[in-house]
Structure formats: C-alpha cells, structure tokens
Amino acid sequence: MSATIDESGRAGARPRHRVSIVGILGELLLTAGALILLFLGWQLWWNDAIMAGQQSDAASSQVKAWAEQDRAARGDDAAEAPAAVDPGEPVVDTTEYGNAEPFAVVYIPRFNTPDTYDSVRTVAQGYGLDVLNSFTLGVGHYPESQMPGEVGNFAIAAHRSAYGGGMHEIEQLQLDDAIYVQTKDGWYTYRFRDFEYVTPETVDVLAPVPHHPELQPTDRLITLTSCNPLYSTDERIIAYGVLESWQPGAANPPAEIADAVASWEND
C-alpha cells in the first residue's frame, strides 16, 4: 500500500524512517569496496594489457633500430648478416650503463599470446620501479650480475602480474625452451633448464654460480626472477637457463625467430 489510514478514515502520509549512522557507514563501506574492486580490475587486467602492448612495441622498435645500425655499419641493406662458420666466443658488452638505461631485448616464444610475437621486452639496467613499472621497459638487470653471453649469471627480473607482466607465464616454461637475448652486438640463445622457488631474501640465486658465490663460474647462465604465487610477493620463482649459441650481428637473428623479428621490423 502507498499510504496509511488514520482512525478518522483519512489517508495519512507514509511513516518516515530514521536514518542511522550505522546505515550510512554501511553504504559508504559498500561503495568503497566496489571502488577498490574496480581499481584492482583496472590495475591487474586492463592497465596490465595496455602496458604489455606498449612495452612490446617499444622493444620491437629497439630490435629494429639495432638491426638498422648493424646493416649501416656493414654498408649493405641485406635482411640478414652473412652466416658465420664459427662465430667465436660471445661478445660481451663492457659498457657501464646507468640506471634504467636499456641495453638488451629479451624474447621468450613460450610467453606469446596466440598468433602473436608479443612477448618481446626491453632489458634495462636496475630493477627498481622506474624499470619494472615503465611503459617502455619492463625487465630489469641486476647490476651485480653478468652481462649477456658472459661467463657467470645474467640475472633479470620482471613483474608476473600488473605493469605489463613481463614474466606472467614464467611457470609455463618447459625443458629446452628458447630464451633469446638481443644486444647491439648480436643474438644470444639460452635454453631453459629448471625452476626453483625461494624466499625474497635468497639473493644468492644471483651469484655467478647460483647459491655458491664462493665458486668460480664456468657456464654462461641466465636467471629469470619474478614473484610467486601469482598476485603475491610471498616468494620468488626462479627459472634457470644455459647459453646454447650466439650469432654476431643485431640484424642476424636465429632462423627459428626470423619471422617474429621481421614482423617487428615491418610494424
């Protein structure tokens, strides 16, 4: 009924309900909760997807720039550098890079989304938020670790979720999966070997010989580090790989990823 009847038979106004402080607080808490959920959705999914695309585009541009510089230095416009019978020892970049300065690109085909080559990311010196949360970078190099191709441990870090999620699919790596690294000097092909799960304080995984800083290294390793489990920082997931080969010339990618590299250069 829309109205009440008093004793005289006349229609009276609907009784007014008193507004309580508890009710107001409840409404405010519900509104705040909804806003928080919307923010988390934006941060973890929508913003993540936008940043992933921008980071991938920036890395693709870097790949193209180094390839063009390589061709110009050789004085030709060939799509590929001449194949080397014996490329010799991997060239190791000895430049002292400043914080957040890019010096490499990493490409992990296992991380691609369907029908794309979008897992390429720029590697910069340092692992602070100015690198990991950057719209154009996304992967950071631990400065105390070795450089690509160097004997020892080339150790890098990236977010697993949010801010582009450069290592979102790290747990999907399988034995012998390729991890490609490009610098201005050429391409380094690493092969995934195994996982390890450690606490955030276990920094000796970054040693030239992981967990054995007292030993002299003989292998050329790569170590990928990210948070674990997904959407948590309770522990770290570590993925180790070993250098399989190297090809001089930034315009001379391994044949297995030639199509991917060509797509970046043609964008």
C-alpha positions, 0 to 999 in steps of 0.5 A: 500500500502507498499510504496509511489510514488514520482512525478518522478514515483519512489517508495519512502520509507514509511513516518516515524512517530514521536514518542511522549512522550505522546505515550510512557507514554501511553504504559508504563501506559498500561503495568503497569496496566496489571502488577498490574492486574496480581499481584492482580490475583496472590495475591487474587486467586492463592497465596490465594489457595496455602496458604489455602492448606498449612495452612490446612495441617499444622493444620491437622498435629497439630490435629494429633500430639495432638491426638498422645500425648493424646493416649501416655499419656493414654498408649493405641493406641485406635482411640478414648478416652473412652466416658465420662458420664459427662465430667465436666466443660471445661478445660481451658488452663492457659498457657501464650503463646507468640506471634504467638505461636499456641495453638488451631485448629479451624474447621468450616464444613460450610467453606469446599470446596466440598468433602473436610475437608479443612477448618481446621486452626491453632489458634495462639496467636496475630493477627498481620501479622506474624499470619494472613499472615503465611503459617502455621497459619492463625487465630489469638487470641486476647490476651485480650480475653478468652481462649477456653471453658472459661467463657467470649469471645474467640475472633479470627480473620482471613483474608476473602480474600488473605493469605489463607482466613481463614474466606472467607465464614464467611457470609455463616454461618447459625443458629446452625452451628458447630464451633469446637475448638481443644486444647491439652486438648480436643474438644470444640463445639460452635454453631453459633448464629448471625452476626453483622457488625461494624466499625474497631474501635468497639473493644468492640465486644471483651469484655467478654460480647460483647459491655458491658465490664462493665458486668460480663460474664456468657456464654462461647462465641466465636467471629469470626472477619474478614473484610467486604465487601469482598476485603475491610477493610471498616468494620468488620463482626462479627459472634457470637457463644455459647459453646454447649459441650466439650469432654476431650481428643485431640484424642476424637473428636465429632462423627459428625467430626470423619471422617474429623479428621481421614482423617487428621490423615491418610494424 
